[in-house]
Amino acid sequence: MARPRDPDKIPYTSDLRDALGWPGCALCRVVEQAANAYVVSMLWEMVNDPRNQEPLQAARGYCHRHGWMLVRGGAALGITILMKSVLDTLLETVDRHAAGGSGSPLRQLRQALNLPGKGAAPKLVAELLPQAECPVCIGMRPVEQGYVATLAAGLTGPDSLEEAFRQSEGLCLSHFIRTLEQVKSGAPLNTLVALQRQIWQNLNDEMAEFIRKNDYRFTHEPIGKEGDAWRRGLSITSGPPPKEPGQDQPGLTSGLK
């Protein structure tokens, strides 16, 4: 992600070309890589920075995917600092709510006049809910938009990504739609739709073959590349599979006292 860019080429093209050679949606992969780089930078350089903690506190922590992305070797202290800042905010919220409870002058007046109150729980719920979006999600939005624009611009013309796309597993449904919105019309649109449709058709045929070979009459036939059609089908609608916490990142507390 930090490689030098050729100023004469569209930014991110080489990243996308590389990603198209791997399983799954290329856009999911490059955005995941960018998010990982963001998390690494934040963990090692910014955990004590209020400018980093305040958006996290407002968001009530990271989203599920990006929160567990923090888990890696040596990250236990950084994670603890960040999560403590969130818990401090949650505790302050609960305490503030308790301080305005049954003993508050307003509550006492309502009770004396027998006036209905709004109820305590809804107000506390509203304050405990995220007040802002996950900071990593916010940070990745322009990155994702840049990659989508790059793919849309690179589908046609010299040194295009067309052949790399043809040999790939295509895009997940979400990123296909976003890229369609970017290309809008003309040759890039026709190329994108034709490539993605062929990939889906090939996968659909492989799914049918996998189902056929699981029929008792054909179970003697060996399973070929259709054996992981289920995985590719899930990736189309649901994006990449989640990683287990610490996967490929052994030694969560390594290097920490």
C-alpha positions as CSV (number, residue, x, y, z in Angstrom):
1,M,0.0,0.0,0.0
2,A,2.9,2.3,0.5
3,R,4.7,1.6,-2.8
4,P,5.8,4.5,-4.9
5,R,3.2,5.5,-7.6
6,D,4.0,6.1,-11.2
7,P,2.6,9.6,-11.8
8,D,1.7,8.7,-15.4
9,K,-0.6,5.8,-14.3
10,I,-4.0,5.8,-12.5
11,P,-3.4,5.5,-8.8
12,Y,-4.0,2.0,-7.2
13,T,-4.0,0.2,-10.6
14,S,-1.1,-2.1,-9.6
15,D,-2.8,-2.9,-6.3
16,L,-6.0,-3.9,-8.1
17,R,-4.1,-6.0,-10.6
18,D,-2.4,-7.9,-7.8
19,A,-5.7,-8.4,-5.9
20,L,-7.5,-9.7,-9.0
21,G,-5.1,-12.6,-9.0
22,W,-6.2,-13.7,-5.5
23,P,-9.5,-15.5,-4.5
24,G,-12.5,-13.4,-3.7
25,C,-13.5,-9.8,-4.5
26,A,-10.5,-7.7,-5.4
27,L,-12.1,-4.6,-4.0
28,C,-12.8,-6.3,-0.7
29,R,-9.2,-7.4,-0.6
30,V,-7.6,-4.0,-1.2
31,V,-9.9,-2.2,1.2
32,E,-9.1,-4.8,3.8
33,Q,-5.4,-4.3,3.3
34,A,-5.8,-0.6,3.6
35,A,-7.8,-1.0,6.8
36,N,-5.2,-3.3,8.2
37,A,-2.5,-0.7,7.5
38,Y,-4.6,2.0,9.1
39,V,-5.1,-0.2,12.2
40,V,-1.3,-0.9,12.4
41,S,-0.5,2.8,12.3
42,M,-3.1,3.6,14.9
43,L,-2.0,0.8,17.3
44,W,1.7,1.7,17.2
45,E,1.5,5.5,16.9
46,M,-1.8,7.0,18.1
47,V,-3.4,5.0,20.9
48,N,-2.8,7.9,23.4
49,D,-3.8,10.7,21.1
50,P,-7.1,12.3,22.1
51,R,-7.8,13.0,18.5
52,N,-7.9,9.2,18.0
53,Q,-9.7,8.4,21.2
54,E,-12.6,10.9,20.9
55,P,-14.1,9.6,17.7
56,L,-13.7,6.0,19.0
57,Q,-15.5,7.0,22.2
58,A,-18.3,8.6,20.2
59,A,-18.6,5.5,18.1
60,R,-18.8,3.3,21.3
61,G,-15.9,1.3,19.9
62,Y,-15.1,-0.1,16.5
63,C,-17.5,-2.1,14.4
64,H,-17.3,-5.9,14.7
65,R,-15.0,-6.4,11.7
66,H,-12.5,-3.6,12.4
67,G,-12.6,-4.2,16.2
68,W,-11.3,-7.7,15.9
69,M,-8.8,-6.6,13.2
70,L,-6.8,-5.0,16.1
71,V,-5.8,-8.4,17.4
72,R,-2.2,-9.1,16.6
73,G,1.1,-9.8,18.2
74,G,2.1,-7.2,20.8
75,A,-1.2,-5.3,20.5
76,A,-2.6,-6.1,23.9
77,L,-1.5,-2.9,25.6
78,G,-2.7,-0.7,22.7
79,I,-6.1,-2.4,22.6
80,T,-6.4,-2.1,26.4
81,I,-5.8,1.7,26.3
82,L,-8.3,2.2,23.5
83,M,-11.0,0.0,25.0
84,K,-10.5,1.6,28.4
85,S,-11.2,5.0,26.9
86,V,-14.5,3.6,25.5
87,L,-15.4,2.0,28.8
88,D,-14.7,5.3,30.6
89,T,-17.2,7.0,28.3
90,L,-19.8,4.3,28.9
91,L,-19.4,4.5,32.7
92,E,-19.7,8.3,32.6
93,T,-22.9,7.9,30.5
94,V,-24.4,5.4,33.0
95,D,-23.4,7.5,36.0
96,R,-24.8,10.7,34.4
97,H,-28.1,8.9,33.9
98,A,-28.1,7.6,37.5
99,A,-27.4,11.1,38.8
100,G,-30.6,12.3,37.1
101,G,-32.7,9.5,38.4
102,S,-35.5,9.4,40.9
103,G,-33.9,11.9,43.2
104,S,-33.6,14.7,40.6
105,P,-35.7,17.9,41.2
106,L,-37.5,17.4,37.8
107,R,-38.4,13.8,38.6
108,Q,-39.6,14.7,42.1
109,L,-41.8,17.5,40.6
110,R,-43.3,15.1,38.1
111,Q,-44.0,12.6,40.8
112,A,-45.6,15.3,43.0
113,L,-47.9,16.5,40.3
114,N,-48.5,13.0,39.1
115,L,-47.3,13.9,35.6
116,P,-46.2,11.1,33.2
117,G,-42.4,10.9,32.5
118,K,-40.7,9.9,29.3
119,G,-39.2,6.9,31.0
120,A,-35.5,6.4,32.0
121,A,-34.6,3.4,29.8
122,P,-35.1,5.0,26.4
123,K,-32.9,8.0,27.2
124,L,-30.1,5.8,28.5
125,V,-30.4,3.5,25.5
126,A,-30.2,6.5,23.2
127,E,-27.0,7.7,24.9
128,L,-25.4,4.3,25.0
129,L,-25.9,3.8,21.2
130,P,-23.1,4.8,18.9
131,Q,-23.1,8.6,18.4
132,A,-20.8,8.3,15.4
133,E,-19.7,5.7,12.8
134,C,-16.7,3.4,13.3
135,P,-13.6,5.5,12.8
136,V,-12.0,2.9,10.6
137,C,-15.1,2.7,8.4
138,I,-15.0,6.4,8.0
139,G,-11.3,6.4,7.1
140,M,-11.8,3.6,4.6
141,R,-14.6,5.3,2.7
142,P,-12.5,7.6,0.5
143,V,-10.0,4.7,0.0
144,E,-12.7,2.5,-1.2
145,Q,-14.1,5.2,-3.5
146,G,-10.7,5.6,-5.0
147,Y,-10.3,1.9,-5.7
148,V,-13.8,1.7,-7.3
149,A,-13.0,4.7,-9.5
150,T,-9.7,3.2,-10.5
151,L,-11.3,-0.1,-11.4
152,A,-14.0,1.7,-13.4
153,A,-11.4,3.7,-15.3
154,G,-9.2,0.8,-15.9
155,L,-11.6,-1.6,-17.5
156,T,-10.9,-0.3,-21.0
157,G,-8.0,1.2,-22.9
158,P,-4.3,0.4,-23.1
159,D,-2.9,-1.7,-20.2
160,S,-6.4,-2.3,-18.9
161,L,-7.5,-4.5,-16.1
162,E,-10.0,-6.4,-18.4
163,E,-8.0,-9.6,-18.7
164,A,-7.1,-9.7,-15.0
165,F,-10.8,-9.2,-14.2
166,R,-11.8,-12.0,-16.6
167,Q,-9.4,-14.5,-14.9
168,S,-10.6,-13.4,-11.4
169,E,-13.5,-14.5,-9.2
170,G,-15.1,-11.1,-10.0
171,L,-16.6,-8.7,-7.5
172,C,-19.0,-9.2,-4.6
173,L,-22.5,-7.9,-5.2
174,S,-22.0,-4.8,-3.2
175,H,-18.8,-3.7,-5.0
176,F,-20.3,-4.7,-8.4
177,I,-23.1,-2.3,-7.7
178,R,-20.8,0.5,-6.6
179,T,-18.6,0.0,-9.7
180,L,-21.7,0.1,-11.9
181,E,-22.7,3.4,-10.3
182,Q,-19.2,4.7,-11.2
183,V,-19.0,3.6,-14.9
184,K,-22.7,4.6,-15.6
185,S,-22.6,4.0,-19.4
186,G,-20.6,3.3,-22.5
187,A,-17.8,0.8,-23.2
188,P,-16.7,0.5,-19.5
189,L,-20.2,-0.4,-18.5
190,N,-20.6,-3.0,-21.2
191,T,-17.2,-4.5,-20.3
192,L,-18.0,-4.7,-16.6
193,V,-21.4,-6.3,-17.0
194,A,-20.1,-8.8,-19.6
195,L,-17.2,-9.9,-17.4
196,Q,-19.2,-10.1,-14.2
197,R,-22.0,-12.0,-15.8
198,Q,-19.7,-14.6,-17.3
199,I,-18.0,-15.1,-13.9
200,W,-21.4,-15.6,-12.3
201,Q,-22.5,-17.9,-15.1
202,N,-19.4,-20.0,-14.7
203,L,-20.0,-20.2,-10.9
204,N,-23.6,-21.1,-11.3
205,D,-22.6,-23.9,-13.6
206,E,-20.1,-25.2,-11.1
207,M,-22.7,-25.0,-8.3
208,A,-25.0,-27.1,-10.4
209,E,-22.2,-29.6,-11.0
210,F,-21.4,-29.8,-7.3
211,I,-25.1,-30.5,-6.5
212,R,-25.2,-33.2,-9.3
213,K,-22.1,-34.9,-7.9
214,N,-23.7,-35.1,-4.5
215,D,-26.6,-37.1,-5.9
216,Y,-26.1,-40.7,-4.8
217,R,-26.0,-41.8,-8.5
218,F,-22.9,-39.7,-9.1
219,T,-21.0,-39.7,-5.8
220,H,-18.3,-41.9,-7.4
221,E,-17.2,-39.0,-9.6
222,P,-14.4,-36.9,-8.1
223,I,-15.0,-33.4,-7.0
224,G,-13.1,-30.8,-9.1
225,K,-12.9,-27.0,-8.9
226,E,-16.6,-26.9,-8.2
227,G,-15.7,-28.1,-4.7
228,D,-15.4,-24.6,-3.3
229,A,-18.3,-23.1,-5.3
230,W,-20.1,-22.7,-2.0
231,R,-17.3,-20.4,-0.7
232,R,-17.3,-18.2,-3.8
233,G,-21.1,-18.0,-3.7
234,L,-21.0,-16.8,-0.1
235,S,-18.3,-14.3,-1.0
236,I,-20.5,-12.8,-3.7
237,T,-23.4,-11.9,-1.4
238,S,-21.6,-11.6,2.0
239,G,-18.1,-10.4,1.2
240,P,-14.9,-12.0,2.5
241,P,-15.0,-14.4,5.4
242,P,-14.2,-13.0,8.9
243,K,-10.8,-13.9,10.3
244,E,-10.6,-15.5,13.7
245,P,-9.1,-13.2,16.3
246,G,-5.4,-13.3,16.1
247,Q,-5.4,-15.4,12.9
248,D,-1.9,-15.3,11.4
249,Q,-1.0,-13.0,14.3
250,P,0.5,-15.3,17.0
251,G,1.6,-14.1,20.4
252,L,-1.0,-11.4,21.3
253,T,1.0,-10.2,24.2
254,S,4.4,-10.8,22.8
255,G,6.9,-8.1,23.8
256,L,4.7,-6.8,26.6
257,K,5.5,-6.9,30.3
